[in-house]
Amino acid sequence: MQTFWKNNIAPKAPYYAVIFISEKKENVEGYEEMNEQTMNTALSLKGCLGYSSVPGNFISYWDNMNSINEWRNHSLHKQAKEKGVKQWYKYYHSLICEVKHSHEFFANGFK
Amino acid sequence: MQTFWKNNIAPKAPYYAVIFISEKKENVEGYEEMNEQTMNTALSLKGCLGYSSVPGNFISYWDNMNSINEWRNHSLHKQAKEKGVKQWYKYYHSLICEVKHSHEFFANGFK
């Protein structure tokens, strides 16, 4: 899936990326609702620039580390992380990164 | 899918990540062979630390920017990129990132 940029504006590097690679358990009751709620809340925050999402890998983009830390400490996000660890995930790998270069390619006729 | 670390060693941040988000066209003749060949070649390079792979998102991890630049200029990689742009991809988003924090979680019984 193509990267979604808020207000349709691709930011110029440097910016920040939070990568979340995950494998879920078989019983993930409540996951979909929480996933939608956290994504909408993150996107509504001023510092969130957009996201890239495919099954098993979610990347959110942020303007700076302060915005990431605010979201890390957000009560809804904390609640989601707690449930994730206890109920939903058998594995995850999370990374906080500074994006140094970013490039998007659109083949003719596919934009 | 869980992140694969070369020699089973998860590196400590800081290290580097190259993210490749993509959407392929319907006809991708030659893609699978090239994909396997480039992945094996990248992994054989000294500076490559491992990778995370799910359909539509491939992330490779590197010890530093020099290693990334060597791989960028590798003849096989250049050939793959040329074919990718001409034949295989309708979209891609590539990012070069410095990993500041990295954390892996394994639920009980799933490591």
Backbone of each chain as ProteinMPNN parsed JSONL, in Angstrom:
{"seq_chain_A": "MQTFWKNNIAPKAPYYAVIFISEKKENVEGYEEMNEQTMNTALSLKGCLGYSSVPGNFISYWDNMNSINEWRNHSLHKQAKEKGVKQWYKYYHSLICEVKHSHEFFANGFK", "coords_chain_A": {"N_chain_A": [[0.828, -1.196, 0.0], [0.422, 2.255, -0.725], [2.283, 4.908, 0.836], [0.647, 6.953, 3.164], [0.202, 10.365, 3.341], [-0.407, 12.965, 5.54], [-2.671, 15.558, 4.824], [-1.899, 15.281, 2.265], [0.79, 15.869, 1.848], [4.072, 15.167, 1.289], [6.679, 14.947, 3.532], [9.902, 16.605, 3.803], [13.033, 14.998, 4.325], [15.244, 15.714, 7.112], [13.064, 13.598, 9.048], [11.042, 11.677, 11.349], [10.602, 8.132, 11.946], [8.527, 5.576, 13.166], [8.744, 2.253, 13.439], [6.81, -0.667, 13.383], [6.888, -3.927, 13.608], [5.131, -6.928, 13.56], [3.771, -10.014, 14.944], [0.758, -11.599, 15.348], [-1.188, -13.335, 17.865], [-3.508, -16.144, 17.692], [-6.053, -15.723, 18.764], [-7.408, -12.665, 18.894], [-9.102, -10.874, 20.268], [-10.792, -7.812, 20.396], [-8.751, -6.455, 19.215], [-8.952, -5.241, 16.594], [-10.706, -3.036, 16.909], [-9.276, -1.505, 18.78], [-6.978, -1.038, 17.314], [-7.88, 0.555, 15.202], [-8.803, 2.742, 16.628], [-6.433, 3.674, 17.923], [-4.881, 4.308, 15.709], [-6.339, 6.347, 14.459], [-6.26, 8.24, 16.486], [-3.499, 8.736, 16.778], [-2.961, 9.824, 14.248], [-4.415, 12.164, 14.437], [-2.865, 13.763, 15.962], [-0.785, 16.625, 16.114], [1.938, 16.392, 15.423], [2.149, 14.127, 13.867], [2.861, 12.82, 10.715], [2.056, 11.019, 8.806], [1.541, 7.659, 7.494], [2.676, 4.27, 6.732], [1.293, 1.231, 5.817], [1.14, -2.237, 5.935], [-0.025, -5.663, 6.235], [1.323, -6.86, 9.229], [3.327, -5.002, 9.354], [3.67, -1.791, 10.426], [4.262, 1.573, 9.895], [4.719, 4.683, 11.322], [4.991, 8.19, 10.737], [6.746, 11.049, 11.892], [7.204, 14.459, 13.043], [9.213, 15.174, 14.878], [11.25, 14.064, 17.727], [10.029, 14.814, 20.107], [7.28, 14.778, 19.537], [6.947, 12.06, 19.105], [7.515, 11.084, 21.644], [5.446, 12.241, 23.126], [3.27, 10.85, 22.053], [4.014, 8.261, 22.791], [3.565, 8.429, 25.502], [0.897, 8.84, 25.695], [-2.339, 8.174, 27.031], [-4.162, 6.381, 25.796], [-2.495, 5.041, 23.993], [-0.734, 3.795, 25.736], [-2.486, 2.05, 27.017], [-3.168, 0.437, 24.825], [-0.685, -0.7, 24.274], [-0.271, -2.201, 26.565], [-2.345, -4.079, 26.438], [-1.595, -5.26, 24.063], [0.828, -6.555, 24.66], [-0.009, -8.321, 26.643], [-2.173, -9.746, 25.503], [-2.386, -9.821, 22.576], [-0.03, -9.959, 20.894], [2.416, -12.261, 19.722], [4.894, -11.72, 19.0], [6.853, -8.779, 18.639], [8.675, -6.151, 16.985], [9.926, -3.122, 17.563], [10.983, 0.003, 16.318], [12.629, 3.11, 16.563], [13.388, 5.697, 14.452], [15.548, 8.005, 12.742], [14.786, 9.564, 9.798], [16.8, 9.835, 7.058], [16.983, 10.001, 4.3], [14.458, 10.019, 1.812], [12.421, 8.622, -0.672], [9.978, 8.58, -3.162], [8.526, 6.619, -5.703], [6.541, 6.651, -8.588], [5.123, 4.762, -11.042], [4.431, 5.452, -14.509], [1.119, 6.389, -14.977], [0.196, 5.281, -12.647], [-0.127, 6.935, -10.497]], "CA_chain_A": [[0.0, 0.0, 0.0], [1.206, 3.497, -0.78], [2.384, 5.711, 2.046], [-0.364, 8.015, 3.304], [0.726, 11.602, 3.938], [-1.469, 13.843, 6.024], [-2.866, 16.726, 3.953], [-1.296, 14.95, 0.97], [2.107, 16.513, 1.752], [5.223, 14.329, 1.657], [7.659, 15.824, 4.2], [11.307, 16.463, 3.397], [13.92, 14.518, 5.382], [15.009, 14.695, 8.121], [11.907, 13.465, 9.931], [11.198, 10.459, 12.147], [9.739, 6.993, 11.639], [8.387, 4.521, 14.173], [8.438, 1.001, 12.733], [6.244, -1.687, 14.269], [6.792, -5.225, 12.949], [4.453, -7.747, 14.574], [3.04, -11.254, 14.677], [-0.318, -11.699, 16.334], [-1.68, -14.652, 18.266], [-4.709, -16.511, 16.933], [-7.209, -15.047, 19.359], [-7.049, -11.254, 19.091], [-10.354, -10.177, 20.597], [-10.643, -6.398, 20.733], [-7.601, -5.848, 18.528], [-9.32, -4.389, 15.454], [-11.268, -1.783, 17.429], [-8.194, -0.726, 19.377], [-6.063, -0.661, 16.241], [-8.48, 1.674, 14.485], [-8.855, 3.872, 17.56], [-5.088, 4.226, 18.136], [-4.392, 4.907, 14.474], [-7.022, 7.635, 14.271], [-5.779, 9.186, 17.501], [-2.132, 9.128, 16.412], [-3.039, 10.7, 13.07], [-4.993, 13.461, 14.796], [-1.863, 14.569, 16.666], [-0.162, 17.606, 15.222], [3.273, 15.979, 14.961], [2.108, 12.923, 13.024], [2.92, 13.244, 9.32], [1.425, 10.032, 7.932], [1.88, 6.269, 7.821], [2.719, 3.201, 5.729], [0.717, 0.076, 6.5], [0.841, -3.533, 5.312], [-0.18, -6.598, 7.345], [2.568, -7.245, 9.892], [4.289, -3.903, 9.451], [3.062, -0.461, 10.444], [5.249, 2.639, 10.106], [4.162, 6.032, 11.422], [6.001, 9.228, 10.499], [6.608, 12.122, 12.878], [8.065, 15.612, 12.764], [10.398, 15.166, 15.752], [11.226, 13.102, 18.843], [9.057, 15.253, 21.12], [5.962, 14.279, 19.147], [6.952, 10.607, 19.339], [7.434, 10.858, 23.098], [4.072, 12.568, 23.541], [2.416, 9.717, 21.667], [4.404, 7.123, 23.651], [3.018, 8.621, 26.842], [-0.553, 9.047, 25.582], [-2.997, 7.114, 27.822], [-4.726, 5.356, 24.895], [-1.381, 4.265, 23.451], [-0.246, 2.946, 26.837], [-3.493, 1.0, 27.186], [-3.027, -0.465, 23.67], [0.565, -1.462, 24.418], [-0.452, -3.17, 27.642], [-3.154, -5.174, 25.896], [-0.802, -5.915, 23.024], [1.804, -7.443, 25.294], [-0.695, -9.369, 27.413], [-3.179, -10.547, 24.791], [-2.451, -9.93, 21.128], [1.181, -10.226, 20.119], [3.416, -13.247, 20.133], [6.198, -11.103, 18.701], [6.947, -7.52, 17.904], [9.96, -5.449, 16.913], [9.648, -1.705, 17.351], [12.198, 0.791, 16.078], [12.492, 4.554, 16.377], [14.431, 6.019, 13.477], [15.606, 9.295, 12.064], [14.815, 9.372, 8.348], [17.837, 10.695, 6.462], [16.605, 10.177, 2.901], [13.171, 9.401, 1.497], [12.135, 8.789, -2.1], [8.809, 7.848, -3.669], [8.475, 6.411, -7.152], [5.242, 6.293, -9.158], [5.232, 4.443, -12.471], [3.471, 6.168, -15.361], [-0.263, 5.92, -14.953], [-0.172, 4.658, -11.369], [-0.271, 7.896, -9.389]], "C_chain_A": [[0.871, 1.258, 0.0], [1.201, 4.212, 0.566], [1.311, 6.803, 2.028], [0.273, 9.222, 3.99], [-0.437, 12.495, 4.335], [-1.51, 15.103, 5.159], [-2.201, 16.545, 2.587], [0.083, 15.589, 0.758], [3.192, 15.55, 2.215], [6.279, 15.23, 2.283], [9.051, 15.613, 3.614], [12.112, 15.943, 4.575], [14.795, 15.687, 5.838], [13.64, 14.781, 8.798], [12.063, 12.132, 10.653], [10.199, 9.387, 11.744], [9.706, 6.052, 12.831], [7.896, 3.278, 13.442], [7.889, 0.003, 13.741], [5.974, -2.959, 13.458], [6.157, -6.178, 13.957], [3.89, -9.053, 14.035], [2.004, -11.411, 15.767], [-0.606, -13.156, 16.689], [-2.953, -14.964, 17.48], [-5.963, -15.815, 17.47], [-6.84, -13.593, 19.67], [-8.293, -10.41, 19.336], [-10.075, -8.726, 21.005], [-9.536, -5.688, 19.97], [-8.022, -4.847, 17.453], [-9.837, -3.02, 15.905], [-10.159, -0.891, 17.971], [-7.235, -0.207, 18.313], [-6.592, 0.576, 15.509], [-8.465, 2.941, 15.356], [-7.472, 4.519, 17.745], [-4.585, 4.903, 16.86], [-5.03, 6.274, 14.245], [-6.52, 8.679, 15.265], [-4.368, 9.676, 17.162], [-2.165, 10.138, 15.262], [-3.579, 12.086, 13.4], [-3.978, 14.355, 15.52], [-1.094, 15.422, 15.664], [1.154, 17.094, 14.605], [3.292, 14.774, 14.056], [1.977, 13.329, 11.563], [2.192, 12.292, 8.368], [1.822, 8.635, 8.351], [2.0, 5.408, 6.568], [2.228, 1.95, 6.427], [0.546, -1.115, 5.57], [0.677, -4.523, 6.46], [1.184, -7.012, 7.921], [3.606, -6.157, 9.983], [3.571, -2.557, 9.351], [4.155, 0.565, 10.748], [4.507, 3.963, 10.221], [5.305, 7.034, 11.302], [5.697, 10.442, 11.355], [7.585, 13.242, 12.595], [9.318, 15.644, 13.631], [10.205, 14.203, 16.927], [10.228, 13.516, 19.923], [7.662, 14.707, 20.812], [5.858, 12.779, 19.398], [6.808, 10.328, 20.834], [6.055, 11.2, 23.653], [3.128, 11.405, 23.246], [2.738, 8.462, 22.498], [3.743, 7.207, 25.015], [1.51, 8.876, 26.849], [-1.271, 7.87, 26.252], [-3.578, 6.004, 26.933], [-3.624, 4.443, 24.345], [-0.827, 3.307, 24.509], [-1.17, 1.75, 27.064], [-3.36, -0.042, 26.058], [-1.777, -1.323, 23.817], [0.419, -2.543, 25.481], [-1.259, -4.379, 27.158], [-2.37, -5.97, 24.858], [0.146, -6.941, 23.608], [1.103, -8.61, 25.985], [-1.518, -10.31, 26.547], [-2.905, -10.831, 23.323], [-1.184, -10.419, 20.425], [1.975, -11.406, 20.649], [4.825, -12.681, 19.903], [5.983, -9.677, 18.228], [8.37, -6.972, 17.959], [9.628, -3.995, 16.623], [10.961, -0.94, 17.236], [11.831, 2.263, 15.954], [13.68, 5.021, 15.551], [14.378, 7.478, 13.051], [15.729, 9.035, 10.565], [15.788, 10.375, 7.74], [17.527, 11.006, 5.004], [15.287, 9.448, 2.66], [12.864, 9.67, 0.039], [10.92, 7.955, -2.484], [8.829, 7.803, -5.188], [7.067, 6.008, -7.558], [5.44, 5.983, -10.642], [4.161, 5.203, -13.237], [2.079, 5.558, -15.265], [-0.699, 5.324, -13.634], [-0.272, 5.648, -10.216], [-1.715, 8.267, -9.214]], "O_chain_A": [[1.918, 1.306, 0.645], [0.239, 4.127, 1.329], [1.1, 7.479, 1.021], [0.815, 9.106, 5.089], [-1.342, 12.742, 3.539], [-0.461, 15.644, 4.807], [-1.971, 17.508, 1.855], [0.492, 15.822, -0.379], [3.233, 15.163, 3.382], [6.734, 16.178, 1.644], [9.338, 14.58, 3.01], [11.909, 16.386, 5.706], [15.072, 16.579, 5.035], [13.128, 15.865, 9.079], [13.125, 11.516, 10.572], [9.103, 9.681, 11.266], [10.741, 5.766, 13.433], [6.79, 3.249, 12.902], [8.441, -0.154, 14.83], [4.986, -3.059, 12.73], [6.6, -6.233, 15.104], [3.578, -9.184, 12.851], [2.32, -11.363, 16.956], [-0.309, -14.074, 15.925], [-3.419, -14.14, 16.693], [-6.821, -15.379, 16.702], [-6.063, -13.321, 20.585], [-8.505, -9.379, 18.698], [-9.225, -8.46, 21.855], [-9.393, -4.468, 20.063], [-7.506, -3.731, 17.408], [-9.455, -1.985, 15.358], [-10.097, 0.303, 17.676], [-6.743, 0.918, 18.399], [-5.847, 1.517, 15.235], [-8.162, 4.04, 14.891], [-7.345, 5.743, 17.729], [-3.938, 5.948, 16.923], [-4.352, 7.236, 13.884], [-6.375, 9.853, 14.926], [-4.076, 10.869, 17.247], [-1.488, 11.165, 15.299], [-3.247, 13.064, 12.731], [-4.202, 15.556, 15.673], [-0.8, 15.005, 14.544], [1.441, 17.331, 13.432], [4.344, 14.423, 13.522], [1.082, 14.097, 11.209], [1.766, 12.683, 7.281], [2.374, 8.438, 9.434], [1.502, 5.758, 5.499], [2.696, 1.632, 7.52], [-0.114, -1.013, 4.536], [1.18, -4.272, 7.556], [2.074, -7.453, 7.193], [4.65, -6.341, 10.608], [2.954, -2.233, 8.336], [4.879, 0.44, 11.736], [3.749, 4.329, 9.323], [6.435, 6.763, 11.709], [4.538, 10.822, 11.526], [8.641, 13.035, 11.999], [10.372, 16.09, 13.178], [9.14, 13.61, 17.094], [9.643, 12.658, 20.584], [6.955, 14.237, 21.704], [4.823, 12.283, 19.845], [6.061, 9.435, 21.235], [5.558, 10.52, 24.55], [2.301, 11.029, 24.076], [1.84, 7.702, 22.86], [3.401, 6.187, 25.615], [0.922, 9.102, 27.906], [-0.88, 6.717, 26.075], [-3.494, 4.826, 27.278], [-3.802, 3.229, 24.246], [-0.494, 2.159, 24.212], [-0.729, 0.62, 27.271], [-3.43, -1.245, 26.306], [-1.797, -2.519, 23.525], [0.918, -3.657, 25.323], [-0.913, -5.529, 27.424], [-2.471, -7.195, 24.788], [0.252, -8.061, 23.109], [1.566, -9.749, 25.919], [-1.571, -11.514, 26.801], [-3.152, -11.941, 22.852], [-1.256, -11.199, 19.476], [2.185, -11.543, 21.855], [5.799, -13.107, 20.525], [5.032, -9.399, 17.497], [9.15, -7.292, 18.856], [9.107, -3.675, 15.555], [11.919, -1.203, 17.962], [10.839, 2.613, 15.314], [14.833, 4.772, 15.903], [13.315, 8.098, 13.007], [16.662, 8.368, 10.118], [15.629, 11.588, 7.88], [17.768, 12.114, 4.526], [15.037, 8.389, 3.237], [13.019, 10.792, -0.443], [10.845, 6.767, -2.167], [9.107, 8.795, -5.862], [6.468, 5.126, -6.943], [5.875, 6.844, -11.407], [3.117, 5.554, -12.687], [1.899, 4.355, -15.452], [-1.847, 4.9, -13.501], [-0.479, 5.242, -9.072], [-2.045, 9.063, -8.335]]}, "seq_chain_B": "MQTFWKNNIAPKAPYYAVIFISEKKENVEGYEEMNEQTMNTALSLKGCLGYSSVPGNFISYWDNMNSINEWRNHSLHKQAKEKGVKQWYKYYHSLICEVKHSHEFFANGFK", "coords_chain_B": {"N_chain_B": [[6.369, -11.578, 10.129], [9.202, -12.58, 12.027], [12.042, -10.493, 12.74], [15.055, -11.165, 11.083], [18.223, -11.813, 12.225], [21.582, -11.662, 11.321], [23.845, -14.252, 12.051], [22.415, -14.645, 14.308], [22.464, -12.471, 16.037], [21.227, -9.696, 17.59], [21.724, -6.379, 16.835], [22.965, -3.536, 18.716], [21.392, -0.343, 18.962], [23.001, 2.772, 18.01], [22.176, 1.879, 14.628], [21.68, 1.239, 11.104], [18.798, 1.451, 8.914], [17.261, 0.373, 5.943], [14.371, 1.015, 4.386], [11.946, -0.461, 2.339], [9.12, 0.023, 0.773], [6.594, -1.276, -1.241], [4.595, -1.609, -4.255], [3.682, -3.971, -6.568], [3.427, -4.458, -10.153], [1.064, -6.327, -12.232], [2.2, -8.203, -13.979], [5.157, -9.647, -13.349], [7.532, -10.732, -14.397], [10.508, -12.494, -13.9], [11.009, -11.317, -11.497], [10.985, -12.757, -8.987], [13.301, -14.392, -9.04], [15.306, -12.449, -9.222], [14.837, -11.075, -6.874], [15.459, -12.961, -4.913], [18.143, -13.362, -5.48], [19.268, -10.802, -5.092], [18.708, -10.418, -2.386], [20.161, -12.471, -1.141], [22.728, -11.696, -1.884], [22.987, -9.147, -0.72], [22.811, -9.869, 1.983], [25.147, -11.32, 2.245], [27.07, -9.431, 2.378], [29.473, -7.773, 4.401], [28.651, -5.606, 6.006], [25.937, -5.872, 6.343], [23.326, -6.476, 8.588], [20.978, -7.857, 8.98], [17.45, -8.556, 8.335], [13.961, -7.538, 7.964], [10.996, -8.872, 6.78], [7.973, -8.614, 5.1], [5.177, -9.206, 2.879], [5.224, -6.583, 0.568], [6.723, -4.917, 2.144], [10.022, -4.462, 2.831], [12.749, -4.484, 4.964], [16.095, -3.749, 5.389], [18.95, -4.092, 7.489], [21.824, -2.293, 8.561], [25.31, -1.732, 9.326], [26.535, 0.792, 9.05], [26.532, 3.968, 7.178], [28.381, 3.824, 5.096], [28.395, 1.127, 4.344], [25.804, 0.895, 3.375], [25.962, 2.614, 1.183], [27.882, 1.273, -0.375], [26.411, -1.001, -1.068], [24.32, 0.243, -2.449], [25.702, 1.001, -4.716], [26.439, -1.359, -5.85], [26.772, -3.603, -8.573], [24.829, -5.597, -9.165], [22.673, -4.747, -7.589], [22.123, -2.305, -8.764], [21.279, -3.145, -11.284], [18.974, -4.552, -10.553], [17.433, -2.462, -9.527], [17.048, -0.94, -11.823], [15.53, -2.674, -13.434], [13.362, -2.909, -11.74], [12.192, -0.36, -11.719], [11.546, -0.077, -14.424], [10.004, -2.358, -15.065], [8.717, -3.818, -12.879], [7.623, -2.421, -10.588], [4.783, -0.515, -9.591], [4.688, 1.333, -7.727], [6.94, 2.645, -5.322], [8.376, 3.312, -2.098], [11.204, 4.389, -0.716], [13.349, 4.486, 2.096], [16.075, 5.774, 3.941], [17.383, 5.283, 7.068], [18.474, 6.246, 10.354], [18.688, 4.141, 13.027], [17.525, 4.724, 16.195], [16.477, 3.676, 18.519], [15.693, 0.338, 19.411], [13.602, -2.432, 19.904], [12.774, -5.709, 20.79], [10.068, -7.913, 21.346], [9.07, -10.948, 22.784], [6.476, -13.103, 23.3], [5.71, -15.285, 26.041], [6.708, -18.557, 25.402], [6.834, -18.273, 22.664], [9.281, -17.778, 21.546]], "CA_chain_B": [[7.552, -12.443, 10.282], [10.197, -12.023, 12.942], [13.274, -9.963, 12.165], [16.177, -12.109, 10.993], [19.535, -11.207, 12.505], [22.701, -12.491, 10.875], [24.544, -14.909, 13.17], [21.503, -14.643, 15.457], [22.86, -11.4, 16.959], [20.518, -8.423, 17.426], [22.676, -5.298, 17.107], [22.498, -2.436, 19.575], [21.322, 0.957, 18.288], [22.553, 3.108, 16.65], [22.572, 1.229, 13.381], [20.907, 1.847, 10.008], [17.744, 0.658, 8.286], [16.767, 0.786, 4.633], [12.99, 0.558, 4.271], [11.475, -0.483, 0.955], [7.677, -0.225, 0.694], [6.376, -1.364, -2.692], [3.444, -2.251, -4.903], [4.143, -4.496, -7.864], [2.473, -4.595, -11.249], [0.552, -7.706, -12.296], [3.19, -9.043, -14.647], [6.469, -9.36, -12.734], [8.441, -11.78, -14.877], [11.916, -12.352, -13.498], [11.139, -10.653, -10.197], [11.303, -13.664, -7.869], [14.706, -14.799, -9.135], [16.136, -11.289, -8.899], [14.624, -10.763, -5.465], [16.232, -13.919, -4.113], [19.565, -13.13, -5.744], [19.716, -9.554, -4.449], [18.651, -10.579, -0.932], [21.312, -13.28, -0.72], [23.956, -10.923, -2.074], [23.025, -8.114, 0.334], [23.104, -10.527, 3.274], [26.528, -11.809, 2.272], [27.977, -8.296, 2.593], [29.902, -7.696, 5.79], [27.951, -4.577, 6.772], [24.494, -6.154, 6.484], [23.096, -7.068, 9.905], [19.782, -8.704, 8.961], [16.316, -7.965, 7.622], [12.564, -7.82, 8.311], [10.327, -8.988, 5.488], [6.585, -9.03, 4.91], [4.814, -8.775, 1.524], [5.029, -5.15, 0.405], [7.651, -4.122, 2.96], [11.297, -5.119, 3.132], [13.682, -3.6, 5.68], [17.416, -4.334, 5.651], [19.667, -3.387, 8.561], [23.233, -2.101, 8.176], [26.129, -1.192, 10.422], [26.77, 2.233, 8.861], [26.157, 4.519, 5.872], [29.31, 3.346, 4.06], [27.917, -0.184, 3.873], [24.605, 1.147, 2.559], [26.397, 3.186, -0.098], [28.503, 0.193, -1.16], [25.322, -1.826, -1.62], [23.635, 1.078, -3.452], [26.499, 1.067, -5.939], [26.739, -2.729, -6.287], [26.238, -3.751, -9.941], [23.589, -6.389, -9.138], [21.627, -3.914, -7.028], [21.778, -1.31, -9.801], [20.527, -3.881, -12.307], [17.661, -4.835, -9.962], [16.686, -1.199, -9.434], [16.666, -0.546, -13.177], [14.403, -3.536, -13.831], [12.25, -2.588, -10.857], [11.558, 0.88, -12.186], [11.025, -0.263, -15.782], [9.104, -3.498, -15.282], [8.019, -4.505, -11.801], [6.922, -1.642, -9.567], [3.974, 0.656, -9.918], [4.97, 2.309, -6.671], [7.743, 2.298, -4.154], [8.833, 4.37, -1.192], [12.412, 3.903, -0.05], [13.829, 5.403, 3.141], [17.307, 5.426, 4.654], [17.135, 5.761, 8.43], [19.346, 5.871, 11.465], [17.887, 3.549, 14.103], [17.924, 5.309, 17.469], [16.061, 2.711, 19.551], [15.144, -0.894, 18.843], [13.181, -3.332, 20.983], [12.022, -6.898, 20.378], [9.263, -8.556, 22.38], [8.655, -12.334, 22.516], [5.575, -13.583, 24.349], [6.086, -16.578, 26.609], [6.446, -19.741, 24.589], [6.864, -17.973, 21.229], [10.627, -17.509, 21.016]], "C_chain_B": [[8.567, -11.78, 11.204], [11.415, -11.508, 12.177], [14.364, -11.038, 12.202], [17.478, -11.352, 11.252], [20.635, -12.168, 12.083], [23.442, -13.016, 12.099], [23.721, -14.886, 14.466], [21.819, -13.552, 16.493], [22.067, -10.13, 16.65], [21.484, -7.293, 17.771], [22.087, -4.271, 18.077], [22.458, -1.151, 18.756], [22.468, 1.826, 18.813], [23.072, 2.155, 15.582], [21.655, 1.81, 12.297], [19.871, 0.884, 9.434], [17.424, 1.249, 6.925], [15.396, 0.153, 4.458], [12.582, 0.602, 2.806], [10.023, -0.954, 0.931], [7.334, -0.262, -0.791], [5.033, -1.984, -3.068], [3.893, -2.693, -6.282], [3.014, -4.471, -8.897], [1.975, -6.037, -11.299], [1.533, -8.659, -12.954], [4.589, -8.711, -14.104], [7.466, -10.458, -13.099], [9.879, -11.49, -14.449], [12.103, -11.772, -12.106], [11.609, -11.595, -9.087], [12.781, -14.059, -7.864], [15.608, -13.642, -8.701], [16.033, -10.955, -7.418], [15.471, -11.679, -4.581], [17.73, -13.644, -4.242], [20.066, -11.87, -5.016], [19.709, -9.717, -2.926], [19.859, -11.373, -0.435], [22.612, -12.492, -0.832], [24.08, -9.853, -0.997], [23.436, -8.741, 1.666], [24.547, -10.998, 3.378], [27.522, -10.683, 2.527], [28.225, -8.118, 4.086], [29.036, -6.724, 6.617], [26.467, -4.824, 6.973], [24.25, -6.945, 7.765], [21.908, -8.032, 9.929], [18.669, -8.019, 8.205], [14.983, -8.321, 8.29], [11.796, -7.832, 7.0], [8.882, -9.433, 5.631], [6.203, -8.578, 3.498], [4.555, -7.265, 1.474], [5.927, -4.281, 1.26], [8.883, -4.936, 3.311], [12.215, -4.101, 3.81], [14.999, -4.34, 5.849], [18.134, -3.457, 6.668], [21.162, -3.407, 8.274], [24.008, -1.463, 9.315], [26.396, 0.305, 10.286], [26.419, 2.667, 7.432], [27.102, 4.057, 4.76], [28.841, 2.024, 3.469], [26.691, -0.017, 2.987], [25.004, 1.692, 1.191], [27.096, 2.157, -0.98], [27.43, -0.654, -1.835], [24.529, -1.048, -2.673], [24.357, 1.071, -4.786], [26.888, -0.301, -6.482], [26.048, -2.969, -7.639], [24.927, -4.541, -9.963], [22.409, -5.551, -8.621], [21.165, -2.861, -8.048], [20.911, -1.928, -10.896], [19.099, -4.139, -11.802], [16.812, -3.567, -9.907], [16.194, -0.754, -10.799], [15.451, -1.356, -13.645], [13.158, -3.201, -13.014], [11.464, -1.392, -11.35], [10.879, 0.668, -13.543], [9.888, -1.27, -15.856], [8.19, -3.855, -14.113], [7.14, -3.625, -10.908], [5.992, -0.596, -10.156], [4.212, 1.753, -8.891], [6.051, 1.776, -5.763], [8.097, 3.544, -3.364], [10.044, 3.803, -0.476], [12.907, 4.961, 0.933], [15.135, 4.868, 3.718], [17.232, 6.091, 6.02], [18.264, 5.384, 9.369], [18.448, 5.357, 12.598], [18.423, 4.06, 15.44], [17.616, 4.364, 18.628], [15.458, 1.508, 18.848], [14.797, -1.83, 19.988], [12.391, -4.5, 20.408], [11.318, -7.513, 21.568], [8.887, -9.976, 21.917], [7.718, -12.754, 23.651], [6.051, -14.957, 24.825], [5.732, -17.724, 25.671], [6.548, -19.499, 23.087], [8.256, -17.655, 20.699], [11.214, -18.788, 20.427]], "O_chain_B": [[8.762, -10.566, 11.161], [11.765, -12.02, 11.113], [14.561, -11.719, 13.208], [17.785, -10.372, 10.573], [20.619, -13.344, 12.446], [23.637, -12.288, 13.073], [24.249, -15.08, 15.562], [21.486, -13.688, 17.671], [22.216, -9.551, 15.574], [22.009, -7.252, 18.883], [20.871, -4.163, 18.23], [23.357, -0.885, 17.959], [22.88, 1.645, 19.958], [24.213, 1.696, 15.615], [20.933, 2.774, 12.553], [20.046, -0.333, 9.467], [17.327, 2.466, 6.769], [15.261, -1.068, 4.39], [12.841, 1.586, 2.113], [9.73, -2.144, 1.05], [7.74, 0.631, -1.533], [4.435, -2.757, -2.319], [4.416, -1.901, -7.066], [1.83, -4.465, -8.562], [2.408, -6.873, -10.506], [1.675, -9.803, -12.522], [5.13, -7.637, -14.366], [8.142, -11.027, -12.242], [10.385, -10.381, -14.619], [13.219, -11.737, -11.589], [12.527, -11.265, -8.336], [13.429, -14.061, -6.817], [16.545, -13.823, -7.923], [17.025, -10.595, -6.784], [16.112, -11.231, -3.63], [18.477, -13.685, -3.264], [21.137, -11.872, -4.409], [20.604, -9.213, -2.248], [20.497, -11.007, 0.553], [23.491, -12.606, 0.023], [25.154, -9.669, -0.423], [24.292, -8.216, 2.379], [25.104, -11.066, 4.473], [28.682, -10.937, 2.853], [27.328, -8.284, 4.913], [28.731, -6.991, 7.779], [25.804, -4.076, 7.691], [24.894, -7.968, 7.999], [21.834, -8.913, 10.785], [18.895, -7.024, 7.516], [14.892, -9.27, 9.069], [11.925, -6.91, 6.195], [8.594, -10.485, 6.203], [6.829, -7.664, 2.961], [3.757, -6.741, 2.252], [5.912, -3.056, 1.136], [8.803, -5.957, 3.994], [12.431, -3.003, 3.297], [15.022, -5.443, 6.394], [17.948, -2.24, 6.703], [21.702, -4.409, 7.805], [23.45, -0.753, 10.153], [26.476, 1.013, 11.29], [26.057, 1.845, 6.591], [26.683, 3.913, 3.612], [28.882, 1.821, 2.255], [26.552, -0.7, 1.972], [24.455, 1.285, 0.168], [26.923, 2.166, -2.199], [27.529, -0.981, -3.017], [24.112, -1.619, -3.681], [23.735, 1.127, -5.846], [27.601, -0.385, -7.483], [24.892, -2.589, -7.829], [24.01, -4.188, -10.705], [21.297, -5.633, -9.144], [19.974, -2.574, -8.17], [19.947, -1.324, -11.367], [18.134, -3.963, -12.545], [15.618, -3.597, -10.204], [15.077, -0.254, -10.936], [14.483, -0.808, -14.174], [12.042, -3.207, -13.534], [10.234, -1.409, -11.394], [9.78, 1.168, -13.782], [8.928, -1.082, -16.604], [7.017, -4.162, -14.321], [6.046, -4.03, -10.516], [6.351, 0.118, -11.092], [3.972, 2.933, -9.145], [6.08, 0.582, -5.462], [8.115, 4.66, -3.883], [9.926, 2.844, 0.286], [12.888, 6.158, 0.648], [15.282, 3.668, 3.952], [17.041, 7.303, 6.124], [18.919, 4.354, 9.209], [17.556, 6.068, 13.063], [19.59, 3.866, 15.78], [18.382, 4.261, 19.586], [14.796, 1.642, 17.819], [15.579, -2.007, 20.922], [11.455, -4.306, 19.634], [11.884, -7.626, 22.656], [8.439, -10.165, 20.786], [8.111, -12.762, 24.818], [6.714, -15.688, 24.089], [4.598, -17.839, 25.208], [6.364, -20.433, 22.307], [8.404, -17.299, 19.53], [12.34, -18.778, 19.929]]}, "name": "protein", "num_of_chains": 2, "seq": "MQTFWKNNIAPKAPYYAVIFISEKKENVEGYEEMNEQTMNTALSLKGCLGYSSVPGNFISYWDNMNSINEWRNHSLHKQAKEKGVKQWYKYYHSLICEVKHSHEFFANGFKMQTFWKNNIAPKAPYYAVIFISEKKENVEGYEEMNEQTMNTALSLKGCLGYSSVPGNFISYWDNMNSINEWRNHSLHKQAKEKGVKQWYKYYHSLICEVKHSHEFFANGFK"}
